[in-house]
């Protein structure tokens, strides 16, 4: 569970977030939409404790996994070495077996001992996915997770998210896409100009209807 209460953030005299209230219950899979500059990525950083809000508070239970625009991988280390480094930070038990299983799951077993600087954009994103879920977090934050992924990578990410959702993990995903990864989503959040302007369940709603709701809310129709 995670709860953000009256979250506001001002940077350089500019209001980025304004009085955002958000509670996610265990097992929820929420998608966060909004125009560029709406504050979506900043909100993820605040909820994951990477960025401290100017006012308001965040409370969470359980470890957090965060897949950001940056991979947070070390180019000169191999895929295996990167996961080993993060696994030790999080004190993951059975680490060698966990690393091998994840590298197989994201389709990088063959490249496990290759340095990351030799990887394509899609391969880096796959390894970043493995890094984000390495410690089996209770809360997973995803910022445009499908960026750079080819069709195979998209299928892999869908499988990872599906597995985590089935195991009752709480997931919050920022995306601009109304189709990829939306099958499991059960809650729609929309932000505009640093404020949450829409929050509603989206069970059994297709991509066309979601897009219509979004355009109506952000005033683009």
C-alpha positions as protocol buffer text, in pm:
chain_id: "A"
residue {
  index: 1
  type: UNK
  ca { x: 0 y: 0 z: 0 }
}
residue {
  index: 2
  type: UNK
  ca { x: 111 y: 355 z: -68 }
}
residue {
  index: 3
  type: UNK
  ca { x: -47 y: 681 z: 33 }
}
residue {
  index: 4
  type: UNK
  ca { x: 42 y: 1032 z: -77 }
}
residue {
  index: 5
  type: UNK
  ca { x: -129 y: 1314 z: 110 }
}
residue {
  index: 6
  type: UNK
  ca { x: -145 y: 1677 z: -10 }
}
residue {
  index: 7
  type: UNK
  ca { x: 176 y: 1642 z: -211 }
}
residue {
  index: 8
  type: UNK
  ca { x: 308 y: 1968 z: -354 }
}
residue {
  index: 9
  type: UNK
  ca { x: 646 y: 2039 z: -508 }
}
residue {
  index: 10
  type: UNK
  ca { x: 799 y: 2367 z: -618 }
}
residue {
  index: 11
  type: UNK
  ca { x: 1131 y: 2379 z: -805 }
}
residue {
  index: 12
  type: UNK
  ca { x: 1300 y: 2700 z: -914 }
}
residue {
  index: 13
  type: UNK
  ca { x: 989 y: 2896 z: -834 }
}
residue {
  index: 14
  type: UNK
  ca { x: 773 y: 2673 z: -1053 }
}
residue {
  index: 15
  type: UNK
  ca { x: 490 y: 2464 z: -909 }
}
residue {
  index: 16
  type: UNK
  ca { x: 537 y: 2107 z: -1039 }
}
residue {
  index: 17
  type: UNK
  ca { x: 285 y: 1926 z: -818 }
}
residue {
  index: 18
  type: UNK
  ca { x: -12 y: 2081 z: -640 }
}
residue {
  index: 19
  type: UNK
  ca { x: -201 y: 1912 z: -354 }
}
residue {
  index: 20
  type: UNK
  ca { x: -198 y: 1561 z: -500 }
}
residue {
  index: 21
  type: UNK
  ca { x: -374 y: 1296 z: -293 }
}
residue {
  index: 22
  type: UNK
  ca { x: -333 y: 934 z: -397 }
}
residue {
  index: 23
  type: UNK
  ca { x: -383 y: 602 z: -223 }
}
residue {
  index: 24
  type: UNK
  ca { x: -304 y: 268 z: -388 }
}
residue {
  index: 25
  type: UNK
  ca { x: -423 y: -49 z: -221 }
}
residue {
  index: 26
  type: UNK
  ca { x: -238 y: -385 z: -233 }
}
residue {
  index: 27
  type: UNK
  ca { x: -286 y: -552 z: -570 }
}
residue {
  index: 28
  type: UNK
  ca { x: -401 y: -244 z: -759 }
}
residue {
  index: 29
  type: UNK
  ca { x: -261 y: -180 z: -1107 }
}
residue {
  index: 30
  type: UNK
  ca { x: -309 y: 188 z: -1190 }
}
residue {
  index: 31
  type: UNK
  ca { x: -209 y: 375 z: -1504 }
}
residue {
  index: 32
  type: UNK
  ca { x: -121 y: 745 z: -1489 }
}
residue {
  index: 33
  type: UNK
  ca { x: -179 y: 957 z: -1800 }
}
residue {
  index: 34
  type: UNK
  ca { x: -132 y: 1323 z: -1875 }
}
residue {
  index: 35
  type: UNK
  ca { x: 22 y: 1574 z: -2119 }
}
residue {
  index: 36
  type: UNK
  ca { x: 393 y: 1647 z: -2117 }
}
residue {
  index: 37
  type: UNK
  ca { x: 477 y: 1861 z: -1817 }
}
residue {
  index: 38
  type: UNK
  ca { x: 178 y: 1740 z: -1615 }
}
residue {
  index: 39
  type: UNK
  ca { x: 404 y: 1618 z: -1333 }
}
residue {
  index: 40
  type: UNK
  ca { x: 363 y: 1244 z: -1384 }
}
residue {
  index: 41
  type: UNK
  ca { x: 729 y: 1144 z: -1365 }
}
residue {
  index: 42
  type: UNK
  ca { x: 786 y: 1382 z: -1075 }
}
residue {
  index: 43
  type: UNK
  ca { x: 499 y: 1224 z: -883 }
}
residue {
  index: 44
  type: UNK
  ca { x: 656 y: 880 z: -930 }
}
residue {
  index: 45
  type: UNK
  ca { x: 985 y: 1012 z: -793 }
}
residue {
  index: 46
  type: UNK
  ca { x: 810 y: 1159 z: -489 }
}
residue {
  index: 47
  type: UNK
  ca { x: 612 y: 841 z: -421 }
}
residue {
  index: 48
  type: UNK
  ca { x: 927 y: 631 z: -451 }
}
residue {
  index: 49
  type: UNK
  ca { x: 1117 y: 865 z: -213 }
}
residue {
  index: 50
  type: UNK
  ca { x: 1369 y: 973 z: -479 }
}
residue {
  index: 51
  type: UNK
  ca { x: 1236 y: 1331 z: -467 }
}
residue {
  index: 52
  type: UNK
  ca { x: 1124 y: 1500 z: -146 }
}
residue {
  index: 53
  type: UNK
  ca { x: 803 y: 1705 z: -174 }
}
residue {
  index: 54
  type: UNK
  ca { x: 792 y: 2068 z: -67 }
}
residue {
  index: 55
  type: UNK
  ca { x: 482 y: 1995 z: 139 }
}
residue {
  index: 56
  type: UNK
  ca { x: 274 y: 1684 z: 206 }
}
residue {
  index: 57
  type: UNK
  ca { x: 376 y: 1334 z: 304 }
}
residue {
  index: 58
  type: UNK
  ca { x: 415 y: 985 z: 163 }
}
residue {
  index: 59
  type: UNK
  ca { x: 361 y: 661 z: 352 }
}
residue {
  index: 60
  type: UNK
  ca { x: 431 y: 317 z: 207 }
}
residue {
  index: 61
  type: UNK
  ca { x: 455 y: -44 z: 315 }
}
residue {
  index: 62
  type: UNK
  ca { x: 700 y: -280 z: 146 }
}
residue {
  index: 63
  type: UNK
  ca { x: 1002 y: -240 z: -79 }
}
residue {
  index: 64
  type: UNK
  ca { x: 977 y: -34 z: -395 }
}
residue {
  index: 65
  type: UNK
  ca { x: 1092 y: -116 z: -748 }
}
residue {
  index: 66
  type: UNK
  ca { x: 1136 y: 176 z: -990 }
}
residue {
  index: 67
  type: UNK
  ca { x: 1177 y: 162 z: -1367 }
}
residue {
  index: 68
  type: UNK
  ca { x: 1264 y: 517 z: -1476 }
}
residue {
  index: 69
  type: UNK
  ca { x: 1363 y: 690 z: -1800 }
}
residue {
  index: 70
  type: UNK
  ca { x: 1723 y: 625 z: -1694 }
}
residue {
  index: 71
  type: UNK
  ca { x: 1824 y: 261 z: -1668 }
}
residue {
  index: 72
  type: UNK
  ca { x: 2044 y: 311 z: -1359 }
}
residue {
  index: 73
  type: UNK
  ca { x: 2275 y: 47 z: -1505 }
}
residue {
  index: 74
  type: UNK
  ca { x: 2654 y: 66 z: -1519 }
}
residue {
  index: 75
  type: UNK
  ca { x: 2776 y: 55 z: -1879 }
}
residue {
  index: 76
  type: UNK
  ca { x: 3112 y: -104 z: -1801 }
}
residue {
  index: 77
  type: UNK
  ca { x: 2962 y: -385 z: -1596 }
}
residue {
  index: 78
  type: UNK
  ca { x: 2807 y: -694 z: -1751 }
}
residue {
  index: 79
  type: UNK
  ca { x: 2439 y: -773 z: -1724 }
}
residue {
  index: 80
  type: UNK
  ca { x: 2514 y: -1027 z: -1452 }
}
residue {
  index: 81
  type: UNK
  ca { x: 2743 y: -789 z: -1263 }
}
residue {
  index: 82
  type: UNK
  ca { x: 2480 y: -514 z: -1265 }
}
residue {
  index: 83
  type: UNK
  ca { x: 2218 y: -742 z: -1115 }
}
residue {
  index: 84
  type: UNK
  ca { x: 2469 y: -878 z: -865 }
}
residue {
  index: 85
  type: UNK
  ca { x: 2551 y: -523 z: -752 }
}
residue {
  index: 86
  type: UNK
  ca { x: 2185 y: -430 z: -698 }
}
residue {
  index: 87
  type: UNK
  ca { x: 2105 y: -768 z: -548 }
}
residue {
  index: 88
  type: UNK
  ca { x: 2366 y: -715 z: -277 }
}
residue {
  index: 89
  type: UNK
  ca { x: 2230 y: -367 z: -205 }
}
residue {
  index: 90
  type: UNK
  ca { x: 1886 y: -517 z: -144 }
}
residue {
  index: 91
  type: UNK
  ca { x: 2026 y: -826 z: 30 }
}
residue {
  index: 92
  type: UNK
  ca { x: 1845 y: -1063 z: -207 }
}
residue {
  index: 93
  type: UNK
  ca { x: 1862 y: -1420 z: -85 }
}
residue {
  index: 94
  type: UNK
  ca { x: 1963 y: -1692 z: -332 }
}
residue {
  index: 95
  type: UNK
  ca { x: 2106 y: -1417 z: -551 }
}
residue {
  index: 96
  type: UNK
  ca { x: 2289 y: -1624 z: -817 }
}
residue {
  index: 97
  type: UNK
  ca { x: 1977 y: -1831 z: -887 }
}
residue {
  index: 98
  type: UNK
  ca { x: 1757 y: -1520 z: -888 }
}
residue {
  index: 99
  type: UNK
  ca { x: 1985 y: -1346 z: -1138 }
}
residue {
  index: 100
  type: UNK
  ca { x: 1995 y: -1645 z: -1371 }
}
residue {
  index: 101
  type: UNK
  ca { x: 1616 y: -1680 z: -1359 }
}
residue {
  index: 102
  type: UNK
  ca { x: 1560 y: -1311 z: -1436 }
}
residue {
  index: 103
  type: UNK
  ca { x: 1811 y: -1299 z: -1719 }
}
residue {
  index: 104
  type: UNK
  ca { x: 1631 y: -1597 z: -1872 }
}
residue {
  index: 105
  type: UNK
  ca { x: 1293 y: -1432 z: -1819 }
}
residue {
  index: 106
  type: UNK
  ca { x: 1397 y: -1113 z: -2000 }
}
residue {
  index: 107
  type: UNK
  ca { x: 1575 y: -1304 z: -2278 }
}
residue {
  index: 108
  type: UNK
  ca { x: 1931 y: -1199 z: -2192 }
}
residue {
  index: 109
  type: UNK
  ca { x: 2087 y: -1524 z: -2070 }
}
residue {
  index: 110
  type: UNK
  ca { x: 2309 y: -1546 z: -2379 }
}
residue {
  index: 111
  type: UNK
  ca { x: 2440 y: -1193 z: -2309 }
}
residue {
  index: 112
  type: UNK
  ca { x: 2477 y: -1223 z: -1931 }
}
residue {
  index: 113
  type: UNK
  ca { x: 2854 y: -1170 z: -1938 }
}
residue {
  index: 114
  type: UNK
  ca { x: 2856 y: -894 z: -2200 }
}
residue {
  index: 115
  type: UNK
  ca { x: 2909 y: -531 z: -2090 }
}
residue {
  index: 116
  type: UNK
  ca { x: 2601 y: -314 z: -2102 }
}
residue {
  index: 117
  type: UNK
  ca { x: 2762 y: -58 z: -2334 }
}
residue {
  index: 118
  type: UNK
  ca { x: 2740 y: -318 z: -2613 }
}
residue {
  index: 119
  type: UNK
  ca { x: 2362 y: -356 z: -2570 }
}
residue {
  index: 120
  type: UNK
  ca { x: 2092 y: -213 z: -2793 }
}
residue {
  index: 121
  type: UNK
  ca { x: 1835 y: 27 z: -2646 }
}
residue {
  index: 122
  type: UNK
  ca { x: 1583 y: -254 z: -2616 }
}
residue {
  index: 123
  type: UNK
  ca { x: 1829 y: -484 z: -2441 }
}
residue {
  index: 124
  type: UNK
  ca { x: 1915 y: -212 z: -2191 }
}
residue {
  index: 125
  type: UNK
  ca { x: 1545 y: -166 z: -2118 }
}
residue {
  index: 126
  type: UNK
  ca { x: 1499 y: -540 z: -2064 }
}
residue {
  index: 127
  type: UNK
  ca { x: 1788 y: -546 z: -1818 }
}
residue {
  index: 128
  type: UNK
  ca { x: 1645 y: -240 z: -1643 }
}
residue {
  index: 129
  type: UNK
  ca { x: 1319 y: -432 z: -1602 }
}
residue {
  index: 130
  type: UNK
  ca { x: 1511 y: -717 z: -1439 }
}
residue {
  index: 131
  type: UNK
  ca { x: 1685 y: -468 z: -1209 }
}
residue {
  index: 132
  type: UNK
  ca { x: 1354 y: -312 z: -1105 }
}
residue {
  index: 133
  type: UNK
  ca { x: 1198 y: -644 z: -999 }
}
residue {
  index: 134
  type: UNK
  ca { x: 1516 y: -817 z: -875 }
}
residue {
  index: 135
  type: UNK
  ca { x: 1427 y: -777 z: -506 }
}
residue {
  index: 136
  type: UNK
  ca { x: 1064 y: -883 z: -559 }
}
residue {
  index: 137
  type: UNK
  ca { x: 922 y: -544 z: -454 }
}
residue {
  index: 138
  type: UNK
  ca { x: 573 y: -504 z: -313 }
}
residue {
  index: 139
  type: UNK
  ca { x: 536 y: -173 z: -500 }
}
residue {
  index: 140
  type: UNK
  ca { x: 642 y: -121 z: -861 }
}
residue {
  index: 141
  type: UNK
  ca { x: 660 y: 220 z: -1030 }
}
residue {
  index: 142
  type: UNK
  ca { x: 702 y: 227 z: -1408 }
}
residue {
  index: 143
  type: UNK
  ca { x: 781 y: 540 z: -1611 }
}
residue {
  index: 144
  type: UNK
  ca { x: 714 y: 476 z: -1982 }
}
residue {
  index: 145
  type: UNK
  ca { x: 828 y: 111 z: -1948 }
}
residue {
  index: 146
  type: UNK
  ca { x: 762 y: 15 z: -2311 }
}
residue {
  index: 147
  type: UNK
  ca { x: 1003 y: 277 z: -2449 }
}
residue {
  index: 148
  type: UNK
  ca { x: 1267 y: 117 z: -2671 }
}
residue {
  index: 149
  type: UNK
  ca { x: 1114 y: -231 z: -2661 }
}
residue {
  index: 150
  type: UNK
  ca { x: 1057 y: -430 z: -2977 }
}
residue {
  index: 151
  type: UNK
  ca { x: 769 y: -678 z: -3009 }
}
residue {
  index: 152
  type: UNK
  ca { x: 952 y: -950 z: -2817 }
}
residue {
  index: 153
  type: UNK
  ca { x: 1049 y: -706 z: -2542 }
}
residue {
  index: 154
  type: UNK
  ca { x: 689 y: -589 z: -2515 }
}
residue {
  index: 155
  type: UNK
  ca { x: 571 y: -947 z: -2470 }
}
residue {
  index: 156
  type: UNK
  ca { x: 838 y: -1002 z: -2203 }
}
residue {
  index: 157
  type: UNK
  ca { x: 731 y: -693 z: -2009 }
}
residue {
  index: 158
  type: UNK
  ca { x: 365 y: -793 z: -2033 }
}
residue {
  index: 159
  type: UNK
  ca { x: 457 y: -1132 z: -1886 }
}
residue {
  index: 160
  type: UNK
  ca { x: 657 y: -977 z: -1602 }
}
residue {
  index: 161
  type: UNK
  ca { x: 372 y: -739 z: -1516 }
}
residue {
  index: 162
  type: UNK
  ca { x: 118 y: -1016 z: -1541 }
}
residue {
  index: 163
  type: UNK
  ca { x: 314 y: -1233 z: -1300 }
}
residue {
  index: 164
  type: UNK
  ca { x: 354 y: -951 z: -1049 }
}
residue {
  index: 165
  type: UNK
  ca { x: -12 y: -858 z: -1072 }
}
residue {
  index: 166
  type: UNK
  ca { x: -121 y: -1218 z: -1012 }
}
residue {
  index: 167
  type: UNK
  ca { x: 99 y: -1224 z: -702 }
}
residue {
  index: 168
  type: UNK
  ca { x: -76 y: -922 z: -556 }
}
residue {
  index: 169
  type: UNK
  ca { x: 188 y: -656 z: -619 }
}
residue {
  index: 170
  type: UNK
  ca { x: 85 y: -291 z: -637 }
}
residue {
  index: 171
  type: UNK
  ca { x: 176 y: -125 z: -969 }
}
residue {
  index: 172
  type: UNK
  ca { x: 163 y: 236 z: -1090 }
}
residue {
  index: 173
  type: UNK
  ca { x: 255 y: 294 z: -1455 }
}
residue {
  index: 174
  type: UNK
  ca { x: 307 y: 619 z: -1643 }
}
residue {
  index: 175
  type: UNK
  ca { x: 254 y: 584 z: -2018 }
}
residue {
  index: 176
  type: UNK
  ca { x: 144 y: 770 z: -2330 }
}
residue {
  index: 177
  type: UNK
  ca { x: 18 y: 451 z: -2492 }
}
residue {
  index: 178
  type: UNK
  ca { x: -348 y: 352 z: -2465 }
}
residue {
  index: 179
  type: UNK
  ca { x: -291 y: -11 z: -2567 }
}
residue {
  index: 180
  type: UNK
  ca { x: 39 y: -155 z: -2443 }
}
residue {
  index: 181
  type: UNK
  ca { x: 22 y: -306 z: -2097 }
}
residue {
  index: 182
  type: UNK
  ca { x: -339 y: -198 z: -2041 }
}
residue {
  index: 183
  type: UNK
  ca { x: -499 y: -544 z: -2020 }
}
residue {
  index: 184
  type: UNK
  ca { x: -432 y: -579 z: -1647 }
}
residue {
  index: 185
  type: UNK
  ca { x: -487 y: -216 z: -1547 }
}
residue {
  index: 186
  type: UNK
  ca { x: -787 y: -161 z: -1318 }
}
residue {
  index: 187
  type: UNK
  ca { x: -761 y: 209 z: -1238 }
}
residue {
  index: 188
  type: UNK
  ca { x: -712 y: 522 z: -1449 }
}
residue {
  index: 189
  type: UNK
  ca { x: -547 y: 838 z: -1315 }
}
residue {
  index: 190
  type: UNK
  ca { x: -507 y: 1157 z: -1519 }
}
residue {
  index: 191
  type: UNK
  ca { x: -293 y: 1458 z: -1430 }
}
residue {
  index: 192
  type: UNK
  ca { x: -284 y: 1807 z: -1577 }
}
residue {
  index: 193
  type: UNK
  ca { x: -69 y: 2101 z: -1471 }
}
residue {
  index: 194
  type: UNK
  ca { x: 52 y: 1925 z: -1158 }
}
residue {
  index: 195
  type: UNK
  ca { x: -291 y: 1824 z: -1034 }
}
residue {
  index: 196
  type: UNK
  ca { x: -482 y: 1496 z: -1035 }
}
residue {
  index: 197
  type: UNK
  ca { x: -798 y: 1566 z: -1235 }
}
residue {
  index: 198
  type: UNK
  ca { x: -940 y: 1217 z: -1285 }
}
residue {
  index: 199
  type: UNK
  ca { x: -940 y: 895 z: -1082 }
}
residue {
  index: 200
  type: UNK
  ca { x: -1171 y: 607 z: -1166 }
}
residue {
  index: 201
  type: UNK
  ca { x: -1181 y: 228 z: -1221 }
}
residue {
  index: 202
  type: UNK
  ca { x: -1137 y: 124 z: -1584 }
}
residue {
  index: 203
  type: UNK
  ca { x: -1243 y: -240 z: -1579 }
}
residue {
  index: 204
  type: UNK
  ca { x: -1370 y: -361 z: -1918 }
}
residue {
  index: 205
  type: UNK
  ca { x: -1293 y: -38 z: -2102 }
}
residue {
  index: 206
  type: UNK
  ca { x: -1114 y: -58 z: -2435 }
}
residue {
  index: 207
  type: UNK
  ca { x: -835 y: 159 z: -2570 }
}
residue {
  index: 208
  type: UNK
  ca { x: -1074 y: 376 z: -2775 }
}
residue {
  index: 209
  type: UNK
  ca { x: -1290 y: 458 z: -2473 }
}
residue {
  index: 210
  type: UNK
  ca { x: -985 y: 530 z: -2257 }
}
residue {
  index: 211
  type: UNK
  ca { x: -849 y: 766 z: -2517 }
}
residue {
  index: 212
  type: UNK
  ca { x: -1185 y: 944 z: -2533 }
}
residue {
  index: 213
  type: UNK
  ca { x: -1191 y: 989 z: -2155 }
}
residue {
  index: 214
  type: UNK
  ca { x: -834 y: 1120 z: -2160 }
}
residue {
  index: 215
  type: UNK
  ca { x: -893 y: 1372 z: -2439 }
}
residue {
  index: 216
  type: UNK
  ca { x: -1209 y: 1496 z: -2271 }
}
residue {
  index: 217
  type: UNK
  ca { x: -1034 y: 1544 z: -1938 }
}
residue {
  index: 218
  type: UNK
  ca { x: -729 y: 1729 z: -2072 }
}
residue {
  index: 219
  type: UNK
  ca { x: -937 y: 1947 z: -2301 }
}
residue {
  index: 220
  type: UNK
  ca { x: -806 y: 1831 z: -2637 }
}
residue {
  index: 221
  type: UNK
  ca { x: -1137 y: 1739 z: -2805 }
}
